[in-house]
Amino acid sequence: MLNAKEAGLVKADARYHGIVSASPLLKLKGFDFQRSFVPDYLHAICLGIIKALLMIWLNAKTTDPWFISKRKMDILKVRLAQVKPPHEITRTQFNLAKIAEWKASQFRAFALYFFTALDGILAEPYYSHFCSLSYVLQVLLQERVKKTAVAKTIPLSESFVRETEHIYGQKYVSYNFICCRICLLL
């Protein structure tokens, strides 16, 4: 398999999407960028998937099946303000109007502690779909996890990835959804 330099996609001295120069790793024979780096959950899951899903829901058209009405949005805001997360959670301000400014830790906190605020607000199967991701994260982010618990999350994470395209449509499936299972189980 050719790397990007060998394929002529990147010149050694070219600036491409803010990258000043080609990586010296391109000189390694057989090194494949796409298969050589492990995605981390904070970027792929928190800033990728959780943010993407929240943006899909909050920017929905009235014709989208996951549309949240203004009345339900007001209820969601009240619920989010009432959640009392554990003391480890330092960012607890969840201004939905400024979601583009949220940090990864806020998306993680939303998925781990604040997701129940969506109950009755977000239509099924979208709420259940998100709950499956939340559960997998809760299990895998524990300080100590038994192998049997990890084994139970495998089919759930596979189902989450598979169901994303089914319930939202292909246009919403990004790289982060594709690498989700890999990221969750590494």
Backbone as ProteinMPNN parsed JSONL, in Angstrom:
{"seq_chain_A": "MLNAKEAGLVKADARYHGIVSASPLLKLKGFDFQRSFVPDYLHAICLGIIKALLMIWLNAKTTDPWFISKRKMDILKVRLAQVKPPHEITRTQFNLAKIAEWKASQFRAFALYFFTALDGILAEPYYSHFCSLSYVLQVLLQERVKKTAVAKTIPLSESFVRETEHIYGQKYVSYNFICCRICLLL", "coords_chain_A": {"N_chain_A": [[0.841, -1.176, 0.0], [0.582, 2.208, -0.857], [1.959, 5.134, 0.673], [0.875, 8.515, 1.501], [2.745, 10.325, 0.441], [4.189, 8.793, -1.435], [2.106, 8.254, -3.163], [1.789, 10.643, -4.346], [0.128, 12.541, -3.289], [0.869, 14.353, -1.364], [3.354, 16.742, -1.291], [6.793, 16.92, -0.367], [7.568, 19.471, 0.55], [5.278, 20.904, 0.768], [2.539, 22.939, 1.984], [-0.265, 21.896, 3.589], [-3.535, 22.062, 4.499], [-2.779, 23.502, 6.818], [-0.557, 22.103, 7.66], [2.855, 22.245, 7.881], [5.063, 20.84, 6.847], [5.937, 17.661, 5.393], [5.659, 14.686, 7.325], [8.421, 13.128, 8.953], [7.948, 10.473, 9.271], [6.908, 9.553, 6.935], [9.025, 8.706, 5.49], [9.617, 6.224, 6.356], [9.712, 2.985, 5.33], [6.91, 1.164, 4.404], [5.339, 2.212, 6.41], [2.155, 3.048, 7.472], [0.008, 5.636, 7.701], [-2.77, 5.688, 8.187], [-3.335, 3.313, 9.497], [-1.663, 3.259, 11.622], [-1.992, 4.861, 13.863], [-3.662, 5.245, 16.911], [-6.917, 6.182, 17.613], [-7.992, 8.505, 20.125], [-10.314, 8.392, 22.833], [-11.279, 10.8, 23.884], [-11.139, 12.725, 21.86], [-12.225, 11.386, 19.567], [-14.648, 10.22, 20.51], [-15.852, 11.969, 22.53], [-15.487, 14.726, 21.562], [-16.103, 14.135, 19.011], [-18.285, 12.079, 18.383], [-20.277, 12.453, 20.489], [-20.588, 15.228, 20.509], [-21.355, 15.558, 17.815], [-23.834, 14.18, 17.758], [-25.343, 15.713, 19.598], [-25.355, 18.143, 18.206], [-26.759, 17.387, 15.917], [-29.281, 16.854, 17.035], [-29.945, 19.341, 18.22], [-29.938, 21.088, 16.092], [-31.939, 20.255, 14.479], [-34.491, 19.944, 11.97], [-37.992, 20.672, 11.894], [-39.164, 18.56, 10.644], [-37.521, 16.424, 11.036], [-37.189, 13.26, 12.634], [-35.996, 13.276, 15.132], [-36.361, 15.747, 16.151], [-36.483, 18.325, 18.589], [-38.828, 20.022, 20.32], [-39.497, 23.527, 21.128], [-40.709, 23.777, 23.632], [-39.987, 21.329, 24.837], [-37.247, 21.694, 24.752], [-36.912, 23.751, 26.576], [-37.609, 22.397, 28.901], [-35.523, 20.549, 28.939], [-33.326, 22.253, 29.385], [-33.879, 23.115, 32.007], [-33.746, 20.678, 33.368], [-31.039, 19.998, 32.936], [-29.807, 21.951, 34.447], [-30.488, 21.101, 36.965], [-29.18, 18.707, 37.512], [-26.935, 17.007, 39.588], [-23.79, 16.43, 39.453], [-20.946, 14.228, 40.274], [-18.22, 15.344, 42.41], [-15.875, 15.353, 40.898], [-16.437, 16.333, 38.427], [-15.876, 19.242, 36.901], [-16.684, 21.169, 35.063], [-19.732, 22.268, 34.755], [-21.561, 23.835, 33.516], [-23.941, 23.985, 31.111], [-24.681, 25.413, 28.57], [-26.771, 25.285, 26.056], [-27.009, 26.853, 23.811], [-24.468, 27.607, 23.293], [-23.021, 25.417, 22.466], [-21.056, 24.814, 20.61], [-18.807, 25.798, 21.756], [-18.227, 24.188, 23.858], [-16.084, 22.177, 25.888], [-14.164, 19.129, 25.6], [-14.385, 17.717, 27.994], [-16.869, 18.54, 28.925], [-18.639, 17.387, 27.099], [-18.092, 14.722, 27.666], [-18.941, 14.609, 30.358], [-21.639, 15.144, 29.934], [-22.43, 12.826, 28.566], [-21.927, 10.884, 30.512], [-23.201, 11.663, 32.947], [-25.29, 13.514, 32.59], [-26.991, 12.661, 30.634], [-29.477, 11.533, 31.211], [-31.244, 13.585, 31.315], [-32.314, 13.79, 28.84], [-34.32, 11.953, 28.67], [-37.547, 11.266, 27.639], [-37.531, 13.632, 26.319], [-35.97, 13.453, 23.99], [-36.824, 11.591, 21.201], [-37.6, 8.056, 20.99], [-36.007, 5.855, 18.698], [-33.7, 7.204, 19.353], [-32.929, 8.17, 21.859], [-32.468, 5.757, 23.282], [-30.422, 4.725, 21.712], [-28.347, 6.598, 22.212], [-28.101, 6.155, 24.949], [-26.976, 3.615, 24.972], [-24.361, 4.122, 24.103], [-23.565, 5.755, 26.222], [-23.671, 3.939, 28.367], [-21.663, 2.079, 27.613], [-19.421, 3.758, 27.727], [-19.479, 4.384, 30.476], [-18.882, 1.917, 31.605], [-16.351, 1.262, 30.461], [-14.718, 3.395, 31.216], [-14.139, 3.15, 33.857], [-11.953, 2.9, 36.694], [-10.987, 0.353, 37.226], [-11.699, -2.433, 35.327], [-13.443, -5.354, 34.742], [-12.707, -8.211, 32.697], [-14.947, -9.568, 31.828], [-16.888, -7.595, 31.912], [-15.963, -5.852, 29.944], [-16.237, -7.546, 27.769], [-19.013, -7.669, 27.592], [-19.584, -5.161, 26.637], [-18.795, -5.134, 24.005], [-20.666, -6.209, 21.951], [-22.613, -4.242, 22.265], [-21.32, -1.823, 21.624], [-20.695, -2.37, 18.973], [-23.273, -2.589, 17.919], [-24.164, 0.031, 18.393], [-22.589, 1.542, 16.576], [-23.359, 0.359, 14.148], [-26.127, 0.879, 14.128], [-26.224, 3.648, 13.956], [-26.066, 4.671, 11.288], [-28.387, 3.513, 10.338], [-30.524, 4.685, 11.851], [-30.087, 7.456, 11.673], [-29.169, 8.039, 9.132], [-26.976, 7.932, 6.293], [-25.621, 10.329, 5.754], [-24.938, 11.437, 8.172], [-23.004, 9.876, 9.274], [-19.827, 9.914, 10.326], [-16.196, 9.887, 10.265], [-15.548, 9.574, 12.945], [-17.634, 8.019, 13.988], [-17.171, 5.692, 12.641], [-14.657, 4.884, 13.604], [-15.315, 4.461, 16.189], [-15.873, 1.96, 17.547], [-13.334, 0.805, 17.568], [-11.926, 2.67, 19.075], [-13.293, 2.575, 21.538], [-12.696, 0.042, 22.428], [-9.977, -0.279, 22.723]], "CA_chain_A": [[0.0, 0.0, 0.0], [1.344, 3.445, -0.946], [1.612, 6.186, 1.614], [0.423, 9.728, 0.82], [3.851, 10.919, -0.317], [4.44, 7.93, -2.595], [0.967, 8.357, -4.062], [1.806, 11.961, -4.961], [-0.915, 13.38, -2.7], [1.508, 15.38, -0.55], [4.748, 17.0, -1.648], [7.61, 17.031, 0.841], [7.684, 20.85, 1.02], [3.979, 21.559, 0.594], [1.708, 23.251, 3.144], [-1.566, 21.316, 3.274], [-4.439, 22.184, 5.644], [-2.068, 23.974, 7.986], [0.623, 21.287, 7.941], [3.987, 22.943, 7.275], [5.881, 19.94, 6.036], [5.617, 16.245, 5.508], [6.208, 14.028, 8.5], [9.546, 12.224, 8.698], [7.444, 9.102, 9.271], [6.649, 9.18, 5.547], [10.243, 8.096, 4.958], [9.677, 4.833, 6.812], [9.159, 2.052, 4.355], [5.815, 0.345, 4.905], [4.571, 2.887, 7.459], [0.834, 3.455, 6.987], [-0.577, 6.594, 8.633], [-4.153, 5.364, 8.52], [-3.428, 2.157, 10.383], [-0.598, 3.296, 12.616], [-2.304, 5.707, 15.005], [-4.859, 4.859, 17.64], [-7.713, 7.357, 17.999], [-8.272, 8.554, 21.553], [-11.753, 8.538, 23.045], [-11.638, 12.185, 24.177], [-11.373, 13.419, 20.595], [-13.108, 10.635, 18.672], [-15.963, 10.008, 21.103], [-16.42, 13.166, 23.182], [-15.558, 15.85, 20.627], [-16.577, 13.645, 17.725], [-19.616, 11.48, 18.355], [-21.243, 13.082, 21.4], [-20.847, 16.567, 19.965], [-22.104, 15.41, 16.556], [-25.219, 13.83, 18.066], [-25.996, 16.895, 20.182], [-25.559, 19.116, 17.132], [-27.841, 16.852, 15.08], [-30.549, 17.046, 17.742], [-30.237, 20.752, 18.479], [-30.112, 21.792, 14.82], [-32.907, 19.485, 13.694], [-35.653, 20.594, 11.361], [-39.233, 20.143, 12.479], [-39.52, 17.315, 9.952], [-36.632, 15.342, 11.476], [-37.824, 12.487, 13.709], [-35.321, 13.558, 16.4], [-36.6, 17.157, 16.457], [-36.87, 18.649, 19.964], [-39.618, 21.257, 20.279], [-39.065, 24.599, 22.038], [-41.199, 23.437, 24.969], [-39.125, 20.268, 25.368], [-35.916, 22.268, 24.926], [-36.964, 24.486, 27.843], [-37.581, 21.369, 29.948], [-34.159, 20.013, 28.94], [-32.459, 23.247, 30.039], [-34.16, 23.059, 33.444], [-33.204, 19.402, 33.856], [-29.582, 20.072, 32.948], [-29.43, 22.813, 35.576], [-30.79, 20.414, 38.22], [-28.334, 17.535, 37.707], [-25.842, 17.177, 40.547], [-22.76, 15.438, 39.15], [-19.949, 14.05, 41.33], [-17.299, 16.462, 42.569], [-14.808, 15.3, 39.89], [-16.883, 17.082, 37.255], [-15.641, 20.657, 37.202], [-17.432, 22.006, 34.121], [-21.135, 21.847, 34.837], [-22.416, 24.783, 32.801], [-24.305, 23.394, 29.829], [-25.431, 26.355, 27.77], [-26.997, 24.617, 24.778], [-26.827, 27.826, 22.731], [-23.028, 27.751, 23.059], [-22.489, 24.051, 22.427], [-19.843, 24.796, 19.789], [-17.699, 26.218, 22.623], [-18.025, 23.213, 24.923], [-14.837, 21.424, 25.924], [-14.352, 17.675, 25.563], [-14.813, 17.256, 29.32], [-18.304, 18.797, 29.049], [-19.33, 16.344, 26.337], [-17.938, 13.49, 28.444], [-19.843, 14.723, 31.51], [-23.006, 15.014, 29.433], [-22.679, 11.413, 28.256], [-21.832, 10.042, 31.701], [-24.033, 12.066, 34.073], [-26.398, 14.4, 32.254], [-27.774, 12.082, 29.539], [-30.844, 11.212, 31.638], [-32.086, 14.763, 31.067], [-32.93, 13.593, 27.523], [-35.419, 10.987, 28.777], [-38.84, 11.881, 27.37], [-37.293, 14.806, 25.477], [-35.503, 12.916, 22.719], [-37.66, 10.458, 20.801], [-37.021, 6.734, 20.762], [-34.924, 5.077, 19.308], [-32.513, 8.055, 19.478], [-32.517, 8.187, 23.267], [-31.891, 4.441, 23.595], [-29.156, 4.653, 20.979], [-27.372, 7.375, 22.974], [-27.904, 5.477, 26.236], [-26.054, 2.491, 24.788], [-23.018, 4.701, 24.118], [-23.316, 6.206, 27.584], [-23.391, 2.761, 29.182], [-20.349, 1.564, 27.23], [-18.436, 4.677, 28.304], [-19.47, 4.23, 31.93], [-18.187, 0.672, 31.935], [-14.953, 1.255, 30.045], [-13.939, 4.473, 31.833], [-13.886, 2.873, 35.269], [-10.54, 2.726, 37.0], [-10.739, -1.081, 37.056], [-12.785, -3.049, 34.578], [-13.265, -6.796, 34.576], [-12.763, -8.672, 31.307], [-16.332, -9.933, 31.505], [-17.615, -6.343, 31.656], [-15.526, -5.395, 28.62], [-16.849, -8.446, 26.787], [-20.422, -7.303, 27.443], [-19.708, -3.894, 25.9], [-18.44, -5.32, 22.589], [-21.833, -6.204, 21.065], [-23.329, -2.968, 22.4], [-20.614, -0.807, 20.838], [-20.892, -2.728, 17.564], [-24.654, -2.226, 17.597], [-24.235, 1.491, 18.351], [-22.011, 1.992, 15.31], [-24.203, -0.147, 13.061], [-27.433, 1.531, 14.168], [-26.124, 5.084, 13.669], [-26.472, 4.911, 9.899], [-29.773, 3.07, 10.172], [-31.522, 5.596, 12.418], [-29.844, 8.857, 11.298], [-28.881, 8.169, 7.705], [-25.555, 7.888, 5.954], [-24.985, 11.656, 5.739], [-24.494, 11.781, 9.527], [-21.959, 8.95, 9.714], [-18.505, 10.497, 10.1], [-15.047, 9.064, 10.63], [-15.598, 9.281, 14.378], [-18.536, 6.889, 14.203], [-16.527, 4.501, 12.078], [-13.574, 4.426, 14.486], [-15.852, 4.376, 17.548], [-15.671, 0.639, 18.157], [-11.904, 0.64, 17.788], [-11.555, 3.572, 20.163], [-13.884, 2.115, 22.785], [-12.197, -1.258, 22.871], [-8.515, -0.343, 22.819]], "C_chain_A": [[0.888, 1.243, 0.0], [0.967, 4.4, 0.173], [1.288, 7.45, 0.822], [1.517, 10.351, -0.035], [4.118, 10.12, -1.583], [3.331, 8.029, -3.629], [0.898, 9.714, -4.749], [0.742, 12.9, -4.411], [-0.34, 14.533, -1.896], [2.951, 15.516, -1.012], [5.519, 17.24, -0.357], [7.662, 18.451, 1.392], [6.35, 21.6, 0.962], [3.3, 21.836, 1.933], [0.308, 22.771, 2.77], [-2.428, 21.335, 4.526], [-3.698, 22.548, 6.925], [-0.838, 23.17, 8.363], [1.785, 21.88, 7.168], [4.805, 22.035, 6.378], [5.449, 18.503, 6.275], [6.298, 15.657, 6.734], [7.397, 13.158, 8.109], [9.108, 10.754, 8.681], [7.121, 8.613, 7.861], [7.851, 8.476, 4.923], [10.383, 6.633, 5.376], [8.984, 3.929, 5.818], [8.075, 1.201, 5.016], [4.985, 0.985, 6.001], [3.264, 3.415, 6.873], [0.177, 4.354, 8.028], [-1.967, 6.175, 9.092], [-4.265, 4.226, 9.514], [-2.453, 2.212, 11.553], [-0.889, 4.15, 13.84], [-3.633, 5.291, 15.612], [-5.65, 6.123, 17.984], [-7.976, 7.333, 19.503], [-9.745, 8.895, 21.762], [-12.157, 9.991, 23.285], [-11.935, 12.96, 22.897], [-12.385, 12.683, 19.722], [-14.522, 10.497, 19.233], [-16.563, 11.31, 21.629], [-16.58, 14.331, 22.213], [-16.074, 15.43, 19.254], [-18.028, 13.21, 17.773], [-20.621, 12.215, 19.24], [-21.596, 14.481, 20.902], [-21.691, 16.478, 18.693], [-23.576, 15.091, 16.83], [-25.974, 15.011, 18.669], [-26.287, 17.945, 19.113], [-26.691, 18.671, 16.199], [-29.187, 17.134, 15.744], [-30.923, 18.514, 17.866], [-30.461, 21.568, 17.213], [-31.122, 21.102, 13.907], [-34.007, 20.376, 13.107], [-36.896, 19.97, 11.975], [-39.658, 18.837, 11.829], [-38.623, 16.144, 10.346], [-37.282, 14.59, 12.632], [-37.191, 12.718, 15.086], [-35.479, 15.025, 16.817], [-37.05, 17.321, 17.909], [-37.565, 20.01, 19.927], [-39.082, 22.286, 21.272], [-39.493, 24.29, 23.472], [-40.319, 22.363, 25.609], [-37.702, 20.773, 25.589], [-35.842, 23.048, 26.241], [-36.916, 23.518, 29.025], [-36.172, 20.799, 30.074], [-33.204, 20.97, 29.655], [-32.641, 23.228, 31.553], [-33.554, 21.787, 34.039], [-31.679, 19.449, 33.954], [-29.083, 20.906, 34.125], [-29.615, 22.107, 36.915], [-29.895, 19.215, 38.504], [-27.174, 17.877, 38.635], [-24.779, 16.101, 40.278], [-21.786, 15.269, 40.304], [-18.939, 15.197, 41.324], [-16.164, 16.479, 41.539], [-15.159, 16.112, 38.644], [-16.791, 18.569, 37.577], [-16.408, 21.598, 36.27], [-18.878, 21.521, 34.094], [-22.088, 22.833, 34.174], [-22.683, 24.219, 31.41], [-25.234, 24.325, 29.068], [-25.579, 25.76, 26.374], [-26.834, 25.56, 23.593], [-25.354, 27.989, 22.37], [-22.339, 26.392, 22.988], [-21.208, 23.954, 21.602], [-18.611, 25.165, 20.613], [-17.416, 25.222, 23.752], [-16.664, 22.543, 24.773], [-15.167, 19.931, 25.917], [-14.869, 17.153, 26.897], [-16.31, 17.5, 29.533], [-19.117, 17.759, 28.278], [-19.245, 15.008, 27.071], [-18.893, 13.497, 29.634], [-21.289, 14.574, 31.075], [-23.345, 13.54, 29.199], [-22.705, 10.534, 29.503], [-22.86, 10.376, 32.778], [-25.302, 12.837, 33.705], [-27.338, 13.816, 31.196], [-29.22, 11.786, 29.932], [-31.797, 12.389, 31.453], [-32.809, 14.645, 29.727], [-34.136, 12.655, 27.554], [-36.764, 11.707, 28.615], [-38.735, 13.134, 26.511], [-36.929, 14.353, 24.07], [-36.303, 11.658, 22.402], [-36.871, 9.149, 20.769], [-36.96, 6.546, 19.252], [-33.657, 5.895, 19.566], [-31.996, 8.111, 20.916], [-31.868, 6.862, 23.646], [-30.535, 4.257, 22.928], [-28.058, 5.385, 21.755], [-27.081, 6.713, 24.322], [-26.946, 4.3, 26.104], [-24.612, 2.992, 24.761], [-22.643, 5.138, 25.528], [-22.941, 5.03, 28.487], [-22.002, 2.203, 28.885], [-19.25, 2.445, 27.82], [-18.336, 4.514, 29.818], [-18.713, 2.978, 32.357], [-16.694, 0.796, 31.657], [-14.094, 2.349, 30.687], [-13.731, 4.284, 33.337], [-12.389, 2.665, 35.484], [-10.113, 1.266, 36.832], [-11.953, -1.699, 36.391], [-12.476, -4.533, 34.403], [-13.402, -7.157, 33.095], [-14.186, -9.032, 30.903], [-17.166, -8.689, 31.211], [-17.25, -5.781, 30.285], [-16.191, -6.246, 27.54], [-18.319, -8.108, 26.552], [-20.614, -6.018, 26.648], [-19.451, -4.065, 24.399], [-19.68, -5.346, 21.689], [-22.612, -4.886, 21.11], [-22.649, -1.868, 21.586], [-20.731, -1.092, 19.349], [-22.284, -2.33, 17.1], [-24.806, -0.708, 17.49], [-23.738, 2.014, 17.01], [-22.906, 1.594, 14.139], [-25.525, 0.605, 12.985], [-27.387, 3.018, 13.816], [-26.593, 5.383, 12.255], [-27.938, 4.56, 9.697], [-30.765, 4.116, 10.685], [-31.33, 7.059, 12.027], [-29.654, 9.056, 9.8], [-27.39, 8.311, 7.471], [-24.885, 9.266, 6.026], [-24.475, 12.08, 7.116], [-23.38, 10.87, 10.041], [-20.601, 9.527, 9.323], [-17.423, 9.483, 10.469], [-15.112, 8.658, 12.094], [-16.526, 8.115, 14.69], [-17.89, 5.599, 13.727], [-15.442, 3.983, 13.011], [-14.049, 4.253, 15.935], [-15.561, 3.035, 18.202], [-14.214, 0.399, 18.467], [-11.491, 1.434, 19.018], [-12.075, 3.061, 21.503], [-13.227, 0.845, 23.315], [-10.692, -1.373, 22.92], [-8.053, -0.079, 24.23]], "O_chain_A": [[1.844, 1.321, 0.773], [-0.194, 4.474, 0.575], [1.412, 7.457, -0.403], [1.24, 10.853, -1.124], [4.256, 10.684, -2.668], [3.578, 7.905, -4.828], [0.061, 9.928, -5.626], [0.479, 13.947, -5.002], [-0.98, 15.576, -1.757], [3.679, 14.528, -1.111], [4.956, 17.711, 0.631], [7.789, 18.623, 2.605], [6.326, 22.823, 1.097], [3.456, 21.079, 2.891], [-0.243, 23.189, 1.751], [-2.087, 20.689, 5.517], [-3.953, 21.977, 7.985], [-0.139, 23.532, 9.31], [1.721, 22.009, 5.945], [5.193, 22.423, 5.275], [4.714, 18.185, 7.209], [7.384, 16.088, 7.123], [7.383, 12.522, 7.055], [9.81, 9.897, 8.144], [7.064, 7.408, 7.615], [7.71, 7.739, 3.947], [11.184, 5.894, 4.804], [7.805, 4.103, 5.512], [8.304, 0.593, 6.062], [4.026, 0.381, 6.48], [3.275, 4.149, 5.885], [-0.172, 3.894, 9.115], [-2.294, 6.3, 10.272], [-5.212, 4.187, 10.3], [-2.425, 1.303, 12.383], [-0.091, 4.156, 14.777], [-4.601, 5.022, 14.901], [-5.1, 7.043, 18.59], [-8.16, 6.264, 20.087], [-10.346, 9.606, 20.955], [-13.268, 10.381, 22.927], [-12.871, 13.758, 22.852], [-13.308, 13.302, 19.192], [-15.494, 10.646, 18.492], [-17.654, 11.706, 21.22], [-17.678, 14.866, 22.057], [-16.438, 16.274, 18.435], [-18.905, 13.902, 17.256], [-21.709, 12.562, 18.778], [-22.765, 14.866, 20.88], [-22.639, 17.245, 18.522], [-24.463, 15.67, 16.202], [-27.115, 15.278, 18.292], [-27.351, 18.564, 19.121], [-27.487, 19.495, 15.747], [-30.122, 17.597, 15.091], [-32.074, 18.89, 17.645], [-31.1, 22.62, 17.254], [-31.146, 21.346, 12.701], [-34.385, 21.401, 13.674], [-36.845, 18.864, 12.512], [-40.438, 18.083, 12.412], [-38.929, 14.995, 10.025], [-37.866, 15.211, 13.52], [-37.799, 12.384, 16.103], [-34.802, 15.486, 17.736], [-37.885, 16.562, 18.4], [-36.965, 21.018, 19.551], [-38.299, 21.946, 22.158], [-38.733, 24.514, 24.413], [-39.949, 22.471, 26.779], [-37.025, 20.328, 26.515], [-34.826, 23.007, 26.935], [-36.259, 23.789, 30.031], [-35.681, 20.59, 31.183], [-32.365, 20.535, 30.444], [-31.665, 23.314, 32.298], [-32.924, 21.828, 35.095], [-31.101, 18.991, 34.939], [-28.054, 20.594, 34.723], [-28.971, 22.471, 37.898], [-29.854, 18.746, 39.641], [-26.519, 18.908, 38.48], [-24.861, 14.996, 40.814], [-21.789, 16.082, 41.229], [-18.825, 15.929, 40.341], [-15.55, 17.525, 41.328], [-14.273, 16.527, 37.898], [-17.53, 19.085, 38.415], [-16.742, 22.715, 36.665], [-19.196, 20.497, 33.488], [-23.305, 22.672, 34.269], [-21.756, 24.004, 30.63], [-26.428, 24.057, 28.938], [-24.621, 25.736, 25.6], [-26.549, 25.111, 22.483], [-25.024, 28.45, 21.278], [-21.192, 26.251, 23.411], [-20.365, 23.098, 21.869], [-17.487, 24.873, 20.205], [-16.467, 25.402, 24.514], [-16.163, 22.368, 23.662], [-16.297, 19.528, 26.192], [-15.7, 16.245, 26.929], [-16.956, 16.739, 30.254], [-20.161, 17.307, 28.749], [-20.213, 14.248, 27.096], [-19.577, 12.506, 29.89], [-22.083, 13.944, 31.773], [-24.414, 13.07, 29.588], [-23.431, 9.54, 29.542], [-23.347, 9.474, 33.46], [-26.282, 12.804, 34.449], [-28.371, 14.413, 30.893], [-30.101, 11.789, 29.072], [-33.015, 12.211, 31.437], [-33.808, 15.328, 29.501], [-34.887, 12.571, 26.582], [-37.076, 12.637, 29.36], [-39.748, 13.641, 26.028], [-37.508, 14.814, 23.086], [-36.439, 10.771, 23.244], [-35.659, 9.132, 20.554], [-37.84, 7.067, 18.566], [-32.637, 5.33, 19.96], [-30.789, 8.102, 21.157], [-30.81, 6.857, 24.276], [-29.613, 3.697, 23.521], [-26.963, 4.851, 21.934], [-25.939, 6.713, 24.781], [-26.184, 4.017, 27.029], [-23.729, 2.355, 25.336], [-21.518, 4.91, 25.972], [-22.001, 5.123, 29.277], [-21.248, 1.891, 29.806], [-18.262, 1.938, 28.35], [-17.239, 4.506, 30.376], [-17.992, 2.988, 33.354], [-15.868, 0.475, 32.512], [-12.868, 2.239, 30.699], [-13.202, 5.171, 34.007], [-11.66, 2.298, 34.562], [-9.014, 0.982, 36.355], [-13.086, -1.514, 36.834], [-11.387, -4.91, 33.971], [-14.119, -6.496, 32.344], [-14.58, -8.82, 29.756], [-18.052, -8.723, 30.357], [-18.113, -5.295, 29.553], [-16.651, -5.726, 26.524], [-18.815, -8.246, 25.434], [-21.67, -5.801, 26.053], [-19.857, -3.214, 23.607], [-19.744, -4.566, 20.738], [-23.198, -4.469, 20.111], [-23.323, -1.072, 20.932], [-20.854, -0.166, 18.546], [-22.447, -1.792, 16.004], [-25.497, -0.215, 16.599], [-24.399, 2.84, 16.381], [-23.173, 2.401, 13.249], [-25.991, 0.932, 11.894], [-28.403, 3.589, 13.419], [-27.432, 6.261, 12.052], [-28.648, 5.245, 8.96], [-31.754, 4.4, 10.01], [-32.289, 7.831, 12.041], [-29.948, 10.126, 9.269], [-26.645, 8.755, 8.345], [-23.696, 9.352, 6.33], [-23.659, 12.996, 7.212], [-22.868, 11.084, 11.14], [-20.268, 9.616, 8.141], [-17.711, 8.375, 10.922], [-14.771, 7.528, 12.445], [-16.228, 7.308, 15.57], [-18.049, 4.545, 14.343], [-15.315, 2.773, 13.196], [-13.247, 3.93, 16.81], [-15.044, 2.997, 19.319], [-13.885, -0.152, 19.517], [-10.791, 0.925, 19.893], [-11.357, 3.115, 22.502], [-13.211, 0.608, 24.523], [-10.171, -2.466, 23.139], [-6.851, -0.093, 24.498]]}, "name": "protein", "num_of_chains": 1, "seq": "MLNAKEAGLVKADARYHGIVSASPLLKLKGFDFQRSFVPDYLHAICLGIIKALLMIWLNAKTTDPWFISKRKMDILKVRLAQVKPPHEITRTQFNLAKIAEWKASQFRAFALYFFTALDGILAEPYYSHFCSLSYVLQVLLQERVKKTAVAKTIPLSESFVRETEHIYGQKYVSYNFICCRICLLL"}
